[in-house]
């Protein structure tokens, strides 16, 4: 949104984002829903607010989770050397579904770090800057909290949002397989097609255009296809909650955008 505001000369002075995560019943998987709240600060007109709302909906991560922008191709590689493509429509063993733990409620607060924006000598924004993110979640024994940085900077030591989100997807996939098929000892890798860079992503967001991306998910498992069957692995992959969100969308339960004049 910061990049879109700069390109459109929208006087966005600051931004904060909050997400409330809730468990959500979905067919054949353990799903989740998100209540989204965005606070914009600046002297922003109604038409400019609409443009920023569209940018929030069509950012790369938002598209992936709500617009079905990602095409997933799963490849299974066994330790034995066997390699095959996993079918998407495998029949799911109900006993696998019953073994998945529920999604615990949680919250995410993102605070934009104003001083981290970077401009070139002519005043053109080169890097949108960084965001400090606070995550809180319940679990079976106690509450947990994390904080981290993400964003765009010339130093490159903070992860950009889209690769960061895909790292979370890989971790979710590994956790799902470890829960359902612990004997597989699965390791997950992702291969992403280039998408035209940050400038193209900002243009897509500003125009409300879906930027489709192909991602290959590589699942390396122990043994062979007799010990860890293709059918069981493919079914477990479908049960992963983030995979389900990527393929089905619809995770946003409510959305509120507020403008504060400062």
Rosetta blueprint (number, residue, H / E / L):
1 X L
2 X H
3 X H
4 X H
5 X H
6 X H
7 X H
8 X L
9 X L
10 X L
11 X L
12 X L
13 X L
14 X E
15 X E
16 X E
17 X E
18 X E
19 X E
20 X E
21 X E
22 X E
23 X E
24 X E
25 X E
26 X E
27 X L
28 X L
29 X E
30 X E
31 X E
32 X E
33 X E
34 X E
35 X E
36 X E
37 X E
38 X E
39 X E
40 X E
41 X E
42 X L
43 X L
44 X L
45 X L
46 X H
47 X H
48 X H
49 X H
50 X H
51 X H
52 X H
53 X H
54 X H
55 X H
56 X H
57 X H
58 X L
59 X L
60 X H
61 X H
62 X H
63 X H
64 X H
65 X H
66 X H
67 X L
68 X L
69 X L
70 X E
71 X E
72 X E
73 X E
74 X E
75 X E
76 X E
77 X E
78 X E
79 X L
80 X L
81 X L
82 X L
83 X E
84 X E
85 X E
86 X L
87 X L
88 X L
89 X L
90 X L
91 X L
92 X L
93 X L
94 X H
95 X H
96 X H
97 X H
98 X H
99 X H
100 X L
101 X L
102 X L
103 X L
104 X L
105 X L
106 X E
107 X E
108 X E
109 X E
110 X E
111 X E
112 X E
113 X E
114 X H
115 X H
116 X H
117 X L
118 X E
119 X E
120 X L
121 X L
122 X L
123 X L
124 X L
125 X E
126 X E
127 X E
128 X L
129 X E
130 X E
131 X E
132 X E
133 X E
134 X E
135 X E
136 X E
137 X E
138 X E
139 X L
140 X L
141 X L
142 X L
143 X E
144 X E
145 X E
146 X E
147 X E
148 X E
149 X E
150 X E
151 X E
152 X E
153 X L
154 X L
155 X L
156 X L
157 X L
158 X L
159 X E
160 X L
161 X H
162 X H
163 X H
164 X H
165 X H
166 X H
167 X H
168 X H
169 X H
170 X H
171 X H
172 X H
173 X H
174 X H
175 X H
176 X H
177 X H
178 X H
179 X H
180 X H
181 X L
182 X H
183 X H
184 X H
185 X L
186 X L
187 X E
188 X E
189 X E
190 X E
191 X E
192 X E
193 X L
194 X L
195 X L
196 X L
197 X H
198 X H
199 X H
200 X H
201 X H
202 X H
203 X H
204 X H
205 X H
206 X H
207 X H
208 X L
209 X L
210 X L
211 X L
212 X L
213 X E
214 X E
215 X E
216 X E
217 X E
218 X E
219 X E
220 X E
221 X E
222 X L
223 X L
224 X L
225 X L
226 X L
227 X L
228 X L
229 X L
230 X H
231 X H
232 X H
233 X H
234 X H
235 X H
236 X H
237 X H
238 X H
239 X H
240 X L
241 X H
242 X H
243 X H
244 X H
245 X H
246 X H
247 X H
248 X H
249 X L
250 X L
251 X L
252 X E
253 X E
254 X E
255 X E
256 X E
257 X E
258 X E
259 X E
260 X E
261 X L
262 X L
